[in-house]
Amino acid sequence: MLPERVDQTLDLANITDAIRAYITTITISKSGLPILNTLWDRIGKGSLRSVNYSWAEDWVRKMKQEEPLSSPQYSPLCRGIGALF
């Protein structure tokens, strides 16, 4: 979402609001919903207006440090990015 649209959309103040709107608008796969819920918990309180390219780079860098790509369960980095973007 473009930053100027955030100002026009009062019901989308933070990332949680955007995830909630996405979940209620789009059919989410069984594997996607838990990932969106995890993102909701981890980054949901962040201002939607602060989400930009620099924010995304920092977030990916942080996820790489916290969740190694060799995770035996799944790749939370790839799934998280795919679920959010």
N, C-alpha and C positions, 0 to 999 in steps of 0.2 A: 504494500500500500504506500502510496506517495505521502510524504510528510504533510503536504498541504491538505490532503484528504482527511488526515487524522483530525485536524482542527475542525473540519466540517462534519465529522462523524462523532458526535458527542458520546455515543454508547461504546466507542472503542478507545478507551483512555489508556489501557495497558495491554500487555501481551495476553493476559488471561482473557480479556474481553475478545480479542481477535481469535484466540483458539476456540472459545465458546461459540462465537459466531460461525467459525469454520465447521465445527462439529455439528451444529444444528442445521447448516446449509448443505453440506456435502455428505454423501454416504462414505463412512470411514470403514476401512477393512478391519478385521478382527486383530490383526497384528499392529495396525496403526494407532488404534485407540489407546492402548497402554503407553505407547511412546508419547503421544500427545499429552496424556495425563502426567507423565514424568516431566515433560517440558513445562507443563502448567505449574508443577510444584517447584521446579528449579529456576525458571526465569519469568514466570507469569506476572510477578509484581512489577517488572520493569516497564517503564514508559514506552508505549508504542512509538512515540515520536523519536525516541533515541535509537530505534532500530535503523541502521544504515550499513553501508559496506564495511566501515571500520568496526562497528559493533559486531557484525557477523564474523569478521576475521578474528577478533578477540574471543568470541564465543567458541569458534572452532578450535582455536589454539588451546583454550581452557579445557574443552572436551577431550582433546588429544592427550593432555596431561593427566586428566582424571580417569578417563576411560580408554585404556589401550586398544588399538585397533585389532589386536590379536585375542580379544575377549572370546572365550569359548562359547558363550551363550549366543551372542549376536553382536553386530557392530553398532553400538549405540550412537556413535558419531554419524555414520552414514544414514541410519534410520532416523536419527533426530533431525538432521539437516533436511532429509527428504520429507519428513512429516511437517516441519515448520515452513519450508519454502516450497 
